[in-house]
Amino acid sequence: MVKISIYIISTCPVCRKTKEFFRKRGIPFDFVDFDLASEREQDRIAAEMVNGTCDTGFPFVRIGDVVVIGFSPERFEQLLKSENLEQAASQA
């Protein structure tokens, strides 16, 4: 199964919506509260963001090798279908 990583700001309502999107579908993901992470972890995340997209923003969602910045349910659905993640989650 493809790995899903989400970087969020702990107080961001759109970030909470993004996590809820994946939770409701039973799709496992890792997440990090950027603002609560150590400075070293923040530097690592910022470098990953810039290297992957030349941009930064929250929520920052990586589905496999694809990055989505912001809450984009249509794009998430498209990527999940292409990876057959929804089917795999429903069989778990």
FINUVEX-490017 format. One record per residue (C-alpha): residue number from 1; x, y, z; residue in one letter. Coordinates in nm, 2 decimals. Example, Ala and Ser with C-alpha at 12.3 -4.5 7.8 and 13.67 -1.06 7.14 Angstrom:
<site n="1" c1="1.23" c2="-0.45" c3="0.78" res="A"/>
<site n="2" c1="1.37" c2="-0.11" c3="0.71" res="S"/>
//
This chain:
<site n="1" c1="0.00" c2="0.00" c3="0.00" res="M"/>
<site n="2" c1="0.12" c2="0.35" c3="-0.08" res="V"/>
<site n="3" c1="0.23" c2="0.57" c3="0.21" res="K"/>
<site n="4" c1="0.03" c2="0.88" c3="0.29" res="I"/>
<site n="5" c1="0.20" c2="1.16" c3="0.49" res="S"/>
<site n="6" c1="0.02" c2="1.47" c3="0.60" res="I"/>
<site n="7" c1="0.19" c2="1.78" c3="0.75" res="Y"/>
<site n="8" c1="-0.04" c2="2.01" c3="0.93" res="I"/>
<site n="9" c1="-0.07" c2="2.31" c3="1.16" res="I"/>
<site n="10" c1="-0.23" c2="2.20" c3="1.48" res="S"/>
<site n="11" c1="-0.48" c2="2.49" c3="1.50" res="T"/>
<site n="12" c1="-0.57" c2="2.48" c3="1.13" res="C"/>
<site n="13" c1="-0.94" c2="2.38" c3="1.07" res="P"/>
<site n="14" c1="-0.87" c2="2.29" c3="0.70" res="V"/>
<site n="15" c1="-0.59" c2="2.06" c3="0.82" res="C"/>
<site n="16" c1="-0.83" c2="1.89" c3="1.06" res="R"/>
<site n="17" c1="-1.07" c2="1.85" c3="0.77" res="K"/>
<site n="18" c1="-0.80" c2="1.68" c3="0.56" res="T"/>
<site n="19" c1="-0.72" c2="1.43" c3="0.84" res="K"/>
<site n="20" c1="-1.09" c2="1.36" c3="0.88" res="E"/>
<site n="21" c1="-1.12" c2="1.29" c3="0.50" res="F"/>
<site n="22" c1="-0.87" c2="1.00" c3="0.53" res="F"/>
<site n="23" c1="-1.00" c2="0.88" c3="0.86" res="R"/>
<site n="24" c1="-1.36" c2="0.85" c3="0.74" res="K"/>
<site n="25" c1="-1.24" c2="0.63" c3="0.45" res="R"/>
<site n="26" c1="-1.04" c2="0.41" c3="0.68" res="G"/>
<site n="27" c1="-0.72" c2="0.50" c3="0.50" res="I"/>
<site n="28" c1="-0.41" c2="0.49" c3="0.72" res="P"/>
<site n="29" c1="-0.18" c2="0.79" c3="0.72" res="F"/>
<site n="30" c1="0.10" c2="0.95" c3="0.91" res="D"/>
<site n="31" c1="0.08" c2="1.31" c3="1.02" res="F"/>
<site n="32" c1="0.30" c2="1.56" c3="1.19" res="V"/>
<site n="33" c1="0.19" c2="1.89" c3="1.35" res="D"/>
<site n="34" c1="0.45" c2="2.11" c3="1.19" res="F"/>
<site n="35" c1="0.41" c2="2.39" c3="1.45" res="D"/>
<site n="36" c1="0.46" c2="2.14" c3="1.74" res="L"/>
<site n="37" c1="0.76" c2="1.97" c3="1.58" res="A"/>
<site n="38" c1="1.12" c2="2.03" c3="1.68" res="S"/>
<site n="39" c1="1.31" c2="2.29" c3="1.48" res="E"/>
<site n="40" c1="1.51" c2="2.02" c3="1.32" res="R"/>
<site n="41" c1="1.20" c2="1.83" c3="1.21" res="E"/>
<site n="42" c1="1.05" c2="2.16" c3="1.08" res="Q"/>
<site n="43" c1="1.36" c2="2.22" c3="0.87" res="D"/>
<site n="44" c1="1.34" c2="1.86" c3="0.73" res="R"/>
<site n="45" c1="0.97" c2="1.91" c3="0.65" res="I"/>
<site n="46" c1="1.03" c2="2.25" c3="0.49" res="A"/>
<site n="47" c1="1.31" c2="2.10" c3="0.27" res="A"/>
<site n="48" c1="1.08" c2="1.81" c3="0.17" res="E"/>
<site n="49" c1="0.81" c2="2.06" c3="0.07" res="M"/>
<site n="50" c1="1.04" c2="2.28" c3="-0.14" res="V"/>
<site n="51" c1="1.21" c2="1.98" c3="-0.30" res="N"/>
<site n="52" c1="0.88" c2="1.82" c3="-0.39" res="G"/>
<site n="53" c1="0.69" c2="2.12" c3="-0.51" res="T"/>
<site n="54" c1="0.90" c2="2.44" c3="-0.49" res="C"/>
<site n="55" c1="0.62" c2="2.56" c3="-0.27" res="D"/>
<site n="56" c1="0.50" c2="2.54" c3="0.09" res="T"/>
<site n="57" c1="0.16" c2="2.53" c3="0.24" res="G"/>
<site n="58" c1="-0.07" c2="2.35" c3="0.48" res="F"/>
<site n="59" c1="-0.20" c2="2.09" c3="0.48" res="P"/>
<site n="60" c1="0.08" c2="1.93" c3="0.28" res="F"/>
<site n="61" c1="-0.03" c2="1.58" c3="0.17" res="V"/>
<site n="62" c1="0.20" c2="1.33" c3="0.01" res="R"/>
<site n="63" c1="0.02" c2="1.03" c3="-0.15" res="I"/>
<site n="64" c1="0.30" c2="0.81" c3="-0.27" res="G"/>
<site n="65" c1="0.52" c2="1.03" c3="-0.48" res="D"/>
<site n="66" c1="0.24" c2="1.29" c3="-0.55" res="V"/>
<site n="67" c1="0.21" c2="1.61" c3="-0.34" res="V"/>
<site n="68" c1="-0.12" c2="1.80" c3="-0.29" res="V"/>
<site n="69" c1="-0.11" c2="2.13" c3="-0.10" res="I"/>
<site n="70" c1="-0.43" c2="2.23" c3="0.06" res="G"/>
<site n="71" c1="-0.76" c2="2.05" c3="0.11" res="F"/>
<site n="72" c1="-0.86" c2="1.90" c3="-0.23" res="S"/>
<site n="73" c1="-1.11" c2="1.62" c3="-0.19" res="P"/>
<site n="74" c1="-1.14" c2="1.57" c3="-0.56" res="E"/>
<site n="75" c1="-0.77" c2="1.53" c3="-0.61" res="R"/>
<site n="76" c1="-0.75" c2="1.30" c3="-0.30" res="F"/>
<site n="77" c1="-1.02" c2="1.08" c3="-0.45" res="E"/>
<site n="78" c1="-0.85" c2="1.07" c3="-0.79" res="Q"/>
<site n="79" c1="-0.52" c2="0.97" c3="-0.63" res="L"/>
<site n="80" c1="-0.68" c2="0.71" c3="-0.40" res="L"/>
<site n="81" c1="-0.86" c2="0.55" c3="-0.69" res="K"/>
<site n="82" c1="-0.54" c2="0.54" c3="-0.90" res="S"/>
<site n="83" c1="-0.37" c2="0.36" c3="-0.61" res="E"/>
<site n="84" c1="-0.68" c2="0.14" c3="-0.52" res="N"/>
<site n="85" c1="-0.65" c2="0.26" c3="-0.16" res="L"/>
<site n="86" c1="-1.02" c2="0.28" c3="-0.10" res="E"/>
<site n="87" c1="-1.07" c2="-0.08" c3="-0.20" res="Q"/>
<site n="88" c1="-0.78" c2="-0.20" c3="0.01" res="A"/>
<site n="89" c1="-0.90" c2="-0.01" c3="0.32" res="A"/>
<site n="90" c1="-1.25" c2="-0.15" c3="0.29" res="S"/>
<site n="91" c1="-1.11" c2="-0.51" c3="0.28" res="Q"/>
<site n="92" c1="-0.89" c2="-0.45" c3="0.59" res="A"/>
//
